[in-house]
Amino acid sequence: MTILFVAGTDTDVGKTTATVFITEFLSNHGHNFIPFKPIQTGAVFQNDDLIAPDWLTYSQALNENTPLPDYVFETPCSPHLAASLDQVQINPNFLTESVNKRKDEVDGVVVEGAGGLFVPLTSDGYCIIDWIKELEASVVLVARAGVGTINHTLLSIEAMKARNIQIASLLFTDIDNQPPLIVEDNIRMISKLSNVPVLGIIPYQQDIQETLRNTEMKRACYSNWDYTLLKEAITIESKSVSSEK
């Protein structure tokens, strides 16, 4: 089973949208992947039930049942603090088991992280990047396309390279409708300085919720992505699994 981890350079960079598009993109190429966000902070109450907004987005956009998060917290903050406020301790081993138990059900899981790489999951300082390393996942790093992204993205890449984490590709999101000249140059410079391939860009959407509900609008967002990059990540994972048997 392949684990693709959707990590972000920061919070609110478009990881949930990216997770939906990656899952559907792989499905359109014949791969059975499911989206999974195991930790949700900033959950909301609906009819007295605490609902994870990102899980709801998956379900509505992909029209299928998706796994519920393992941990859901109302306070919109770092997972370690949200858990502490609810007198809960996040167990990284449980998270890993939760991902791995899907291996007999699907070809792979697209796991969405929480915030950036160094967001703590526990009060002991166990971070998202530590969990990625433990999962031995291939990472799709989601980054803003606009001003300020060069520094944030390169620092995130350097952190993963230092831990020998496989980076499958970069995926940029034009959240703020930035000038094309800035977007194109940012992507060019990051690719040049990092030597990490670019999967593509999610273009600016005036109403992202409308886009997620519309099949043709969704496809237009990923129609120019480089499938070979994800295919290679899946192939590498398959070879790794075979060699362990």
N, C-alpha and C positions, 0 to 999 in steps of 0.2 A: 504493500500500500504506500502510495506517495503522500507525503505531507507537504503542502505548500503553505508557508506562513506569510500572511499579509501583515507586514510590519510598517509602521509609519515613522516619519522623521519628527512627528509631533502629534498632538491631539488635533482632531477636526481637520485632517488633511484629505479625507475622503476614503478612508479604509473600508467602510461598510459598502459604499457604492462600488469600490474596486473589487471587493469580495464577491458581490453579486455578478459583476461583469465577468470576472475570471471564471467563476463556476459555470456560467452560461456559455462562455467562449469555449471552455473545454468540452462541455456537453455537445456543442455544435460540431466538435471535431471527434466525437465518438467516445469520449471519456466520461465515466460516471463518477463525478465528484459531488460532495455535499459541502455547504458552507457551515461553519461552526464557530461561534464566539463563546468561549467557555466562561468568560467573566464580563458582566455588564454592570457598570455603575451608571448613575443617573436614570435609573428605571422609573417608570411612572405607574400610578394606580389607575386601573380601569375596572369599574364594577367590583371594587374591593380586592382586586388581584394585582399584584406587582408585575408589570409587564416590561420585558426587555425590548426597547425600541428597535435595536439592530436585528434581533431575531424576527421581529414583526416585519421589518423591511425585507429580510430574506424570504419569508413565507409569502408575502404579497407579490414581490417582484418575480419570484421563480415558480409560483403557483404549485408548491409542493410542501410536504411536511419536512421541517428541518429540526435538528436536535436542539432541545432547549439548553440554555446556559447552565453550567454547574453552579455558578454563584451569581446572584442578582442582588444588587444593592441600590437603595434609593438615592443616597447622597452622591452628587456628581463630583467625584474627586478621585485621587489615586486609589487603586484597589486595596492596598494595605490599610489605608486610613478608613475607607468605606467599610471594610471588613471589621476593623477594630471598633468602629462606632456601633456596629450591629453585634458586637461581641462574638465574632466569628474569626477563625483562623483559616486562611486559604492554604490548602494542601497541594503543593506542586505535583506530588506523586499521583494524587487522585486525578488531577488535570491530565497528566500523561496517560493514565489508564483509560480515561474517558475518551481520549482521541484514538488510542490504539484498539479499543474494543470495536471500532467501526471497520476494522480491516477485512472482515469477512463479508461486509455488506456492500462495499463500494470500491472503486479503483483508487480513490484518494479523498483526502479532506483538505478543504481550504480553510485554514484556521486564521481567524482575525484576532490580532492582539488588542491591547488596551493602551492607548496613548503611544508614546515613543519607546525606544529600546530600553531605556533605563528607568522606566516606571516600575516602582517596587510592587511586588505581589504580596510580600510578607514584611512584617516589622523587622525581621532579621536582615532585610536588604536583598532578598532574592528577587531579581528583576526579570522583566520580559526577555531580555537578551540571554539570561541564564537558562530560561525555559526553552528558548529556541535551540540553544546548544544541546540541551538534554534530549530534545525531540529528534535531533539530527535532521531538521527540516531544511528544505530549500526555501529561500526567502524572496518574495517579491516586495521590494521596498517602495512604498507609496510616498511621493513627495509633491509639495506644491510646485506649480510651474512658474510662479511669479517671483517678485523681488524678495530676496533673503533666502532663497532655497539652496543656493550654491553651498553656502557654509553649512547649513543644517544637514544637507544630504551627504556631503563629503565626510563630515564628522561621523555620521551614522554608518557609512560604508567602512571607514577606517576602523570603527569599533568592531564591526562584524569580521573584517579581515583579520584583526588581531586575535580573534578567537577561532579562526578557521571555520567560520560559518559560511556555507555555500550561498551565494547571492545569485539567484536565477536571473533576475532582471530588475530594472527600474521601471516604475510606472508613475507618470506625472499626471496631476489633476489641475486643470485650469479652473479653480474655484472662483476666482475674483475677476474673470474676464480681462486678463492682462493683455497689454499690447503684444501682437505677434512677434515683433522684433525681440522683445525681452524674453518671451517664452522660448523662442527658437535658440537664442544665444545661451540661455540658462541650460537648456538640455544639451546643447553642443559642448559647453564647457565642462559640465559634470561628467558627461560621457568621456571626454578627452582626459580629464584629470583622474578619473577613477578606473577607467578601462572596464567598466561594467556595462553590459549591453542594455539597450532601452526597449522594453516591450512595446511601449506606445504612450499615448496621451489620451486622457479623458477630456474632451473639449468642454468648454463652459456650457452649462445648462441653465437656462433661465428658471426652470422649475424642475429640480432633480426628481421630485416625487412623481411628477407627470411622466418624465422620461422612464423611470423604473416601471411604470405601469404599461408602457407602450413597447411592444416587441420590436417594431421597426426602429424606433428612436434608440432603444438599447443597442441594437445591432450596429447602428450608425456610429455609436461611440467606440466600438472595438473592431470595426471592419478593417482597419489598417494595422492592427497589432501583428507582431511577428510571432506566429505560432511556433516556429522552430525553437524558440527560447524555452517555452514551457514544455514542449515535447522533449527537449534535451534533458530538462530537469526530471521529468517523469522517467526517461530512459535510464538516467544515472541512478535514480532511486531503485528501479527494478533490478539493475545489475548488482547493486549493493545488497539487496535482499537475497538475490540468487546466490551470491558468493557466501552468504552467512549460513545457507542451508547445508 
